Amino acid sequence: MFDVMTGFFGAVGTVAFFAFCAFAVWIDYRKKKDERDATHQERMKALALGHLPQDAEIARTKAYASAAWAAGVIGLVVPVVVVVLAVAGTIVAVLHHEVGENIGGPLMVAWSIAALIMLVAILRSLSVIRQLPRPSADAQPRAPGRERPADGAPGSAEFQERRLEL
């Protein structure tokens, strides 16, 4: 009888635990759904008014920062790796050369190639960083296709009349 009761209470405890977990997940789902709905409504309202939503500007800023970081890391890592490989090659060449063998010429060629690779990597990464468009906090561009003609623009009154006729 004791074993049956232990098994029963263990089963009830397990069911209660998983029911609590399911309830917590359901509450979290409802909260996130409400947040997504509010964000969607805000985005649709901004588009209806002809403004870009703020999250697009934030995502664009993060993309620019990510691209700048990537270019900077490449501009730093590539020269370091090339120097390490050139030093390792120089050490191997010095340790394994024959007596009377001239290794100055090949080492100068190897280091010249390494310097050229480093220079190109650094200059190209700086060029990429410089060419990245900077997001401006002041300018709030309108969404494409939402440009409204000025009041004195020719044809705007005609367009308004045709629209009213329809």
C-alpha positions as CSV (number, residue, x, y, z in Angstrom):
1,M,0.0,0.0,0.0
2,F,2.9,2.4,0.8
3,D,4.5,1.8,-2.6
4,V,1.2,2.6,-4.3
5,M,0.8,5.8,-2.4
6,T,4.4,6.8,-3.1
7,G,4.0,6.2,-6.8
8,F,0.7,8.1,-6.8
9,F,2.1,11.2,-5.0
10,G,5.2,11.0,-7.3
11,A,2.9,11.0,-10.3
12,V,0.8,13.9,-9.0
13,G,3.9,15.9,-8.2
14,T,5.3,15.3,-11.7
15,V,2.0,16.3,-13.3
16,A,1.8,19.4,-11.1
17,F,5.4,20.4,-12.0
18,F,4.8,20.0,-15.8
19,A,1.4,21.8,-15.4
20,F,3.2,24.7,-13.7
21,C,5.8,24.8,-16.5
22,A,3.1,24.8,-19.1
23,F,1.2,27.6,-17.3
24,A,4.4,29.7,-17.1
25,V,5.1,29.2,-20.8
26,W,1.5,30.1,-21.7
27,I,1.7,33.3,-19.6
28,D,5.0,34.2,-21.3
29,Y,3.5,33.5,-24.7
30,R,0.6,35.8,-24.0
31,K,2.8,38.6,-22.8
32,K,5.1,38.4,-25.8
33,K,2.1,38.2,-28.1
34,D,0.7,41.4,-26.7
35,E,4.1,43.1,-27.1
36,R,4.3,41.9,-30.7
37,D,0.8,43.1,-31.4
38,A,1.5,46.6,-29.9
39,T,4.8,46.8,-31.9
40,H,3.0,45.8,-35.1
41,Q,0.2,48.4,-34.6
42,E,2.8,51.1,-33.9
43,R,4.7,50.1,-37.0
44,M,1.6,50.2,-39.2
45,K,0.6,53.6,-37.8
46,A,4.1,55.0,-38.5
47,L,3.9,53.7,-42.1
48,A,0.4,55.1,-42.6
49,L,1.7,58.5,-41.5
50,G,4.7,58.2,-43.9
51,H,7.4,57.7,-41.3
52,L,10.0,54.9,-41.1
53,P,9.5,52.8,-38.0
54,Q,12.2,53.4,-35.4
55,D,13.2,49.7,-35.3
56,A,14.4,50.0,-38.9
57,E,16.7,52.8,-38.0
58,I,18.0,50.8,-35.0
59,A,18.6,47.7,-37.1
60,R,20.4,49.8,-39.7
61,T,22.6,51.3,-37.0
62,K,23.4,47.9,-35.6
63,A,24.2,46.6,-39.1
64,Y,26.6,49.5,-39.7
65,A,28.3,48.9,-36.4
66,S,28.6,45.2,-37.2
67,A,30.1,45.8,-40.6
68,A,32.6,48.3,-39.0
69,W,33.6,45.7,-36.4
70,A,34.1,43.0,-39.0
71,A,36.3,45.2,-41.2
72,G,38.3,46.3,-38.1
73,V,38.8,42.7,-37.0
74,I,39.9,41.6,-40.4
75,G,42.3,44.6,-40.6
76,L,43.8,43.6,-37.3
77,V,43.8,39.8,-37.5
78,V,45.2,39.4,-41.1
79,P,48.4,41.4,-40.5
80,V,49.0,39.6,-37.2
81,V,48.6,36.2,-38.8
82,V,50.8,37.2,-41.7
83,V,53.6,38.4,-39.3
84,V,53.4,35.2,-37.2
85,L,53.6,33.1,-40.4
86,A,56.5,35.2,-41.7
87,V,58.4,34.9,-38.4
88,A,57.8,31.1,-38.3
89,G,59.0,30.8,-41.9
90,T,62.1,32.8,-41.1
91,I,62.9,30.7,-38.1
92,V,62.4,27.4,-40.1
93,A,64.6,28.8,-42.9
94,V,67.4,29.9,-40.5
95,L,67.4,26.6,-38.6
96,H,67.4,24.4,-41.7
97,H,69.6,26.1,-44.1
98,E,72.8,24.5,-45.4
99,V,76.2,26.0,-44.6
100,G,77.1,28.5,-47.3
101,E,73.5,28.7,-48.6
102,N,72.3,32.3,-49.1
103,I,68.8,32.7,-47.6
104,G,68.8,36.5,-47.6
105,G,67.2,36.8,-51.0
106,P,64.3,34.4,-50.4
107,L,63.7,35.9,-46.9
108,M,63.6,39.4,-48.4
109,V,61.0,38.2,-51.0
110,A,59.0,36.5,-48.3
111,W,59.0,39.5,-46.0
112,S,58.2,41.8,-49.0
113,I,55.1,39.7,-49.9
114,A,54.1,39.6,-46.2
115,A,54.4,43.4,-46.0
116,L,52.4,43.9,-49.2
117,I,49.6,41.6,-47.8
118,M,49.6,43.4,-44.5
119,L,49.4,46.8,-46.2
120,V,46.6,45.8,-48.5
121,A,44.6,44.2,-45.6
122,I,45.0,47.3,-43.5
123,L,44.2,49.8,-46.2
124,R,41.2,47.9,-47.5
125,S,39.7,47.5,-44.1
126,L,40.1,51.2,-43.4
127,S,38.6,51.9,-46.8
128,V,35.6,49.8,-46.0
129,I,35.1,51.5,-42.7
130,R,35.4,54.9,-44.3
131,Q,32.9,54.0,-47.0
132,L,30.2,52.8,-44.6
133,P,27.2,55.1,-44.6
134,R,26.7,56.8,-41.3
135,P,23.2,56.8,-40.0
136,S,22.1,60.3,-39.0
137,A,20.0,61.0,-36.0
138,D,18.6,64.2,-37.4
139,A,17.2,63.0,-40.7
140,Q,14.0,61.0,-40.5
141,P,13.5,60.0,-44.2
142,R,10.0,59.1,-45.3
143,A,9.1,55.7,-46.4
144,P,9.5,55.0,-50.1
145,G,6.3,55.8,-52.1
146,R,5.0,58.1,-49.4
147,E,6.3,61.4,-50.7
148,R,3.6,64.0,-50.6
149,P,3.7,66.8,-53.2
150,A,4.0,70.3,-51.9
151,D,0.8,72.4,-51.7
152,G,1.9,74.6,-54.6
153,A,3.1,71.8,-56.8
154,P,1.6,71.7,-60.2
155,G,-0.9,69.0,-60.7
156,S,-1.6,68.4,-57.0
157,A,-4.9,70.2,-57.1
158,E,-5.9,68.2,-60.2
159,F,-5.0,65.0,-58.4
160,Q,-7.1,65.9,-55.4
161,E,-10.1,66.7,-57.7
162,R,-9.8,63.4,-59.5
163,R,-9.5,61.6,-56.2
164,L,-12.6,63.3,-54.9
165,E,-14.5,62.3,-58.1
166,L,-13.7,58.7,-57.6
